[in-house]
Amino acid sequence: MTPRKRIGIAVTCLAFGLTYSVAARSIGINYERLSSLEVPLSTSIAGWTAVVTGLVDVGGTVNLRDEDDADLHLLANAELSIERQLSNRWTPRISYFAQFEGDMGVQDIPEMSNEEFTDNILGSISNPWGTVGVGNASGIVREQTRRRRGTGNAGLAYDAGLAELDEWSAVYTGRYGPVTVGGVVDREGGFDLGATYQRPLNDKDYRFTARYTDGTFEADDDTRRFDTRGVGLVGELTYGSTILDAGVGYERLESGSIGVDRAYVTAGAQHKWGAVTVSIAGHYGQIDGEEERSASFGARYDIARGLSANLGVNYAHSQVVLDGVRLTDEDDEINATATLRYSF
């Protein structure tokens, strides 16, 4: 082997390892609808690096079909991670995410109601071959392979598989050139597998994802749990300030003598004009011949670094009853949400 070839192989291996090291630390455990858009804050503590992101969102939501159904709400969340790269290039990391959300009745603003607190924790270790972790990892593959989230307060219902995993899971993610792979296994034997291919070509960026999930789904009326297996595909094109994406999926739901098929297609677009970002998305599917429809419109105006005004109008319809079991229950719901948000 010539010296030039040896140098080429060494450089390739070094780049390969550096790519893994960067990708390994990118796992997030915020599976909620809002996440910070800002660069995280970081500091060094006794040789460890602490990184924190968060946001505060205050605003109101009104049901456009029933204007008496309105509320003011507060949402706040933060994610903290502490990590350190060891001499052998392994990086242990602990991440913690917490979110609080509560409604304030329009007629009784001082009283907070419908309070909800959620949190996730994940311990992981990374090396040049990827990252393995244990904790609340159930949403990691979903986040890596999903369509781009809408901007502002847009939230497209039913835009992926219904299957869910147990919160406590083990996860692996790794990057192989332009391909990122991930897998989650929960303590009940359910699993989520995904792969993402992304790379630029000329003046455009292309992203394709595939996902297979074997999990469970709880009916809306909480009377039956379904074993669910499904596959989803997503394609995305980025050109300048415009993002176009689309997804298709199929899954099989079974519980006792009940067995149904679900298929869907979903698509969306985003564009940014200066300080204004707008998104629009739509979804159509069928469960056992019953229609499933949703649409969303979102807008964000960047006021200053971390501070933005946000709008969202979301529509959803899916009413599926199987042998007396109410699988889904959304009856042409249309909600509009406007908020002021600060993220850091």
C-alpha positions in Angstrom: 0.0 0.0 0.0 1.5 3.4 -1.0 1.9 6.2 1.6 -0.6 8.3 -0.3 -3.2 5.5 0.1 -2.4 5.2 3.8 -2.9 8.9 4.3 -6.2 8.8 2.4 -7.5 6.0 4.5 -6.4 7.7 7.7 -8.1 10.9 6.8 -11.3 9.1 5.8 -11.4 7.2 9.1 -10.8 10.5 11.0 -13.6 12.2 9.2 -15.8 9.2 9.7 -15.1 9.3 13.5 -15.7 13.0 13.8 -19.0 12.7 11.9 -20.1 10.1 14.4 -19.0 12.2 17.4 -21.1 15.2 16.2 -24.1 13.1 15.3 -24.0 11.1 18.5 -24.6 14.2 20.6 -27.6 15.5 18.6 -30.2 13.2 20.2 -33.0 15.2 21.8 -35.7 14.0 24.1 -38.2 16.9 23.5 -41.1 15.0 21.8 -43.6 17.9 22.4 -45.1 20.1 19.8 -42.8 23.1 20.6 -39.0 23.3 20.7 -36.5 26.1 20.9 -35.1 27.5 17.7 -32.2 29.2 19.4 -28.6 28.1 19.8 -28.4 26.4 23.2 -26.6 28.0 26.2 -23.6 26.1 27.5 -21.1 26.3 30.3 -18.3 24.1 31.7 -18.7 22.6 35.2 -15.7 20.6 36.6 -14.7 19.3 33.2 -18.3 18.5 32.2 -20.3 20.6 29.6 -23.8 21.6 30.6 -26.1 22.6 27.7 -29.6 24.1 28.2 -32.5 25.2 25.9 -36.0 26.3 26.8 -39.0 28.4 25.9 -42.0 30.2 27.4 -45.2 30.4 25.4 -48.2 32.5 26.4 -51.4 33.0 24.4 -54.9 31.9 23.7 -56.9 29.3 21.8 -60.5 29.6 20.5 -62.7 26.9 18.9 -63.9 28.5 15.7 -67.1 26.3 15.7 -67.9 27.4 19.3 -66.5 30.8 20.3 -67.6 30.2 23.9 -64.9 27.5 24.0 -61.8 29.6 24.5 -59.0 29.7 27.0 -55.7 31.4 27.8 -52.7 29.1 28.4 -49.1 29.1 29.5 -46.5 26.6 28.3 -42.9 26.4 29.5 -40.3 23.8 28.9 -36.5 23.3 29.2 -34.0 20.6 28.3 -30.7 20.2 30.2 -27.9 17.9 29.2 -24.5 17.2 30.9 -21.8 15.4 29.0 -18.0 14.9 28.9 -15.7 13.4 26.3 -13.3 10.8 27.9 -9.8 10.1 26.8 -11.0 7.1 24.8 -13.4 9.3 22.8 -16.4 7.9 24.6 -18.9 10.6 25.7 -21.3 9.8 28.6 -24.3 12.1 28.7 -27.4 12.6 30.9 -30.3 14.6 29.4 -33.5 15.8 31.2 -36.5 17.5 29.7 -39.5 19.0 31.6 -42.6 20.8 30.4 -45.5 22.5 32.2 -48.7 23.5 30.5 -51.9 24.9 32.0 -55.1 26.7 31.0 -56.5 29.9 32.4 -60.3 30.3 31.9 -61.1 33.6 30.2 -63.7 34.4 32.8 -61.4 33.5 35.7 -57.9 34.4 34.6 -56.1 34.1 38.0 -57.1 30.4 38.3 -54.9 27.9 36.5 -56.7 24.7 35.4 -56.0 21.6 33.4 -52.4 21.6 34.6 -50.1 19.1 33.0 -46.5 18.3 33.8 -44.4 15.9 31.7 -40.7 15.0 31.8 -38.2 12.7 30.1 -34.8 11.5 31.1 -32.2 9.7 29.1 -28.7 8.3 29.9 -26.5 7.6 27.0 -22.9 7.0 25.9 -21.5 7.8 22.5 -18.4 6.7 20.6 -17.4 6.7 16.9 -19.8 3.9 16.2 -22.9 5.7 17.4 -24.9 6.3 20.6 -26.7 3.8 22.9 -29.0 5.0 25.7 -31.7 3.9 28.2 -34.6 6.0 29.5 -37.5 7.8 28.0 -36.4 7.1 24.4 -39.8 6.1 22.8 -40.0 9.2 20.6 -36.5 9.4 19.2 -37.0 7.5 16.0 -40.3 9.2 15.4 -38.6 12.6 15.7 -35.7 11.6 13.4 -38.0 10.4 10.6 -41.1 12.6 10.7 -42.1 15.3 8.3 -40.9 18.8 9.2 -43.0 20.3 12.0 -45.3 23.2 11.0 -44.2 26.7 12.0 -45.9 28.9 14.6 -48.7 27.0 16.3 -49.4 24.7 13.4 -50.1 21.1 14.4 -51.2 18.6 11.8 -53.2 15.7 13.4 -52.7 12.1 12.4 -49.7 12.8 10.2 -47.9 9.5 11.2 -48.6 6.1 12.5 -50.8 5.6 15.5 -48.5 3.0 17.2 -46.8 4.0 20.4 -44.1 2.4 22.6 -43.7 2.2 26.3 -41.9 5.3 27.7 -39.0 3.4 29.1 -36.9 2.1 26.2 -33.4 1.4 25.0 -32.1 3.3 21.9 -29.3 3.1 19.3 -28.5 5.8 16.7 -25.6 6.0 14.3 -24.5 7.8 11.2 -23.0 6.1 8.2 -22.1 8.8 5.7 -25.3 10.4 4.4 -27.4 7.7 6.2 -28.6 7.9 9.8 -30.1 4.8 11.4 -32.0 4.5 14.7 -33.7 1.8 16.7 -35.8 1.8 19.9 -36.9 -1.3 21.9 -39.3 -1.0 24.9 -39.7 -3.3 27.8 -42.9 -4.8 26.4 -41.1 -6.0 23.2 -42.3 -3.2 21.0 -39.8 -1.6 18.7 -39.3 1.3 16.3 -36.8 1.3 13.4 -35.9 4.1 11.2 -33.4 5.3 8.6 -32.8 8.8 7.1 -30.8 9.6 3.9 -29.9 13.3 3.5 -27.5 15.1 1.2 -27.3 18.2 -1.0 -27.3 17.9 -4.8 -26.4 21.1 -6.8 -28.4 23.9 -5.2 -31.0 21.7 -3.4 -31.1 19.5 -0.3 -32.9 16.1 -0.4 -34.0 14.1 2.6 -35.7 10.7 2.6 -36.8 8.6 5.6 -38.3 5.2 6.2 -39.8 3.9 9.5 -41.2 0.6 10.7 -43.1 0.4 14.1 -44.4 -2.5 16.1 -46.3 -1.1 19.1 -49.7 -0.5 20.6 -52.5 2.0 20.3 -55.1 2.9 23.0 -58.6 3.6 21.6 -60.0 7.0 22.2 -62.6 5.7 24.6 -59.9 3.7 26.6 -61.8 0.5 26.3 -59.5 -1.5 24.0 -55.8 -1.6 23.2 -54.7 -2.6 19.7 -51.5 -4.2 18.6 -50.2 -2.1 15.7 -47.6 -2.6 13.0 -47.0 0.1 10.4 -44.6 1.5 7.9 -44.1 5.2 6.8 -42.1 7.0 4.2 -41.2 10.7 3.9 -39.5 12.7 1.2 -38.3 16.3 1.6 -36.9 18.9 -0.7 -35.2 22.2 0.5 -34.5 24.9 -2.0 -33.4 28.2 -0.6 -36.0 29.4 2.0 -38.6 26.9 0.7 -39.2 23.4 2.1 -41.6 20.9 0.5 -42.3 17.4 1.9 -44.7 14.6 1.7 -45.3 11.2 3.5 -47.3 8.0 3.0 -48.0 5.3 5.5 -49.8 2.0 6.1 -50.5 0.1 9.4 -52.5 -2.8 10.6 -54.4 -2.6 13.9 -55.6 -5.8 15.7 -57.3 -6.6 19.0 -59.1 -9.9 19.5 -61.5 -10.4 16.7 -61.1 -6.8 15.4 -58.6 -6.2 12.6 -58.5 -3.1 10.4 -56.2 -1.4 8.0 -55.2 2.3 8.0 -53.6 4.1 5.1 -52.8 7.8 4.7 -51.0 10.5 2.7 -49.8 13.8 4.0 -47.9 16.8 2.5 -46.8 20.3 3.5 -44.8 23.3 2.5 -42.9 26.1 4.4 -41.4 29.3 3.2 -39.5 32.2 4.9 -39.7 35.8 3.9 -37.3 37.8 6.1 -38.7 37.8 9.6 -41.9 35.9 8.5 -42.2 32.1 8.2 -45.4 30.5 6.9 -46.3 26.8 6.7 -49.3 24.8 5.3 -50.0 21.1 5.5 -52.8 18.6 4.8 -53.6 15.0 5.5 -56.0 12.4 4.2 -56.4 8.8 5.4 -58.9 6.0 5.8 -59.4 3.5 8.6 -61.7 0.6 7.6 -63.3 2.8 4.9 -63.9 5.7 7.3 -62.3 9.1 6.4 -59.5 10.8 8.3 -58.8 14.4 7.5 -56.7 17.2 8.9 -55.1 20.5 7.8 -53.0 23.1 9.4 -51.8 26.7 8.8 -49.0 28.3 10.8 -47.1 31.6 10.8 -44.3 33.0 12.8 -42.9 36.6 13.0 -39.5 36.9 14.5 -39.5 40.1 16.6 -36.0 39.8 18.1 -33.6 37.1 19.0 -35.6 34.3 20.7 -38.8 36.4 20.7 -41.6 35.7 18.2 -45.3 36.1 17.6 -47.0 32.9 16.5 -50.3 31.9 14.9 -51.9 28.5 14.1 -55.2 27.3 12.6 -55.7 23.5 12.9 -58.5 21.3 11.6 -59.1 17.6 12.3 -61.8 15.1 11.6 -61.8 11.3 12.4 -64.6 9.4 13.9 -64.1 5.7 13.7 -66.2 3.1 15.6 -65.3 -0.6 15.4 -67.6 -3.2 17.1 -68.7 -0.5 19.6 -65.1 0.6 20.2 -64.5 4.3 19.5 -61.1 4.3 17.9 -60.9 8.1 17.2 -63.2 11.0 18.0 -62.5 14.3 16.3 -65.7 15.9 14.7 -64.6 18.7 12.3 -62.7 20.5 15.1 -61.2 23.9 14.1 -59.0 25.7 16.6 -57.1 28.9 16.2 -54.1 29.7 18.5 -52.1 32.9 18.9 -49.2 33.2 21.2 -46.1 35.2 22.2 -43.1 33.0 22.6 -39.6 33.4 23.9 -37.0 30.7 23.4 -33.4 30.4 24.6 
